[in-house]
């Protein structure tokens, strides 16, 4: 079986590319979904997150409010810091917003080890059922979490900066300037895209049409399938 990491910076289209691989026959799990399940009430990760970040991050039903947790971990976002709404500029929009210090490393120390263990268990389970499989883990922070060694191959999805901002703006219903600031804030917690590309086995450029992306995915898939077979 071939273990493959699928990563890329924010709004690069990782999930779209992942779905294309699944359509061709790959097995795929999203690290974000694993993290979400680990942060359900009663889980060990949930208890640690609440212990570190306080009960103010909880919804009335006891579940973790991911927006509140993200604000504490990454610093307040433009979306939450502008009471006029995301499509309105602040009067002092050219000045930096004063926010609490980010605690992203603290959150990562709690969540990442558990997510990595779950990913490894998932890949081992796939291998038991399908020794010829291509098992893909989609995750934004593979390199940042030191998880690249888990994988035989690493795919990086890239996109132009202007397209990243435009897609993020459309997804979050923001104007372009607000989207640019929010993308910059979030990417500060990630390696630059250029560094991810240096570590890649395969690069998929998602800047053009979906058909062009699909053609690249198909080409990479053929190589992955051949490599998975050779490993047996």
C-alpha positions, 0 to 999 in steps of 0.5 A: 500500500502507498501512503500519500499526504495531500496538502496545500495552503489555505483555499488552494483546493485540497478538498476538490483535488482529494475528491478527484482522487477518490473518484479514481479509486483512492481511499481518503481521510481528512485530518480536519474531520479526525480532529473534529471527532477527537474534540467531541465531548468525552474524548481525551483531546476535548478534555485537554482543550477545555482545560487549556482554553477554558469553558468559554469556548463551549456551546450551551450543549457542551460542544466546542465552539470552533470559531471561539477556539480559533480566535483564541488559538490564532488571534481574533479574525477580521470576521469577528473583530468588525461589528459592521460585518465582513463586507464593511471596512473599518474606519481605521482599516489601514491600522493593525487590529489589537488582538490577544496573542495567538496560542496556536502552538499550544493547541497544536501540541494537544491535537496533532499527536492524537490526529497523527495516531488516528491517521496512522491507525486508519492507514494501517486498517486500509492496508489490512483490507487492501494491500494494493491501496493508495491511502491519502490523508488530506491535511493543511499542516502535514509539514508543520506538524512534522508528519511528512515522515508518515507518508511515502509520497507528498502531493502539494496543491498550489494556486496563485495568490490572487485566486486564493484570495478571490476563492476565499472571499467567495467562500466566506462572503467577504470583499477582496480586501477583507479576504486578503487580510484574513488569508494573510492572518491564517497563513501566518500559522503555516509554512509558505507555499514555496516551502511546501512545494520544495517538499512535494513529490508531486505538485498539482496546479489548481489555478486553471479550470477544473478539467485541467486540474482533473487531468493533472490528478489523473496523471499523478494517480497513474503514477501512484497506482503503479508505485502502490503495486510495485511496493507489494 
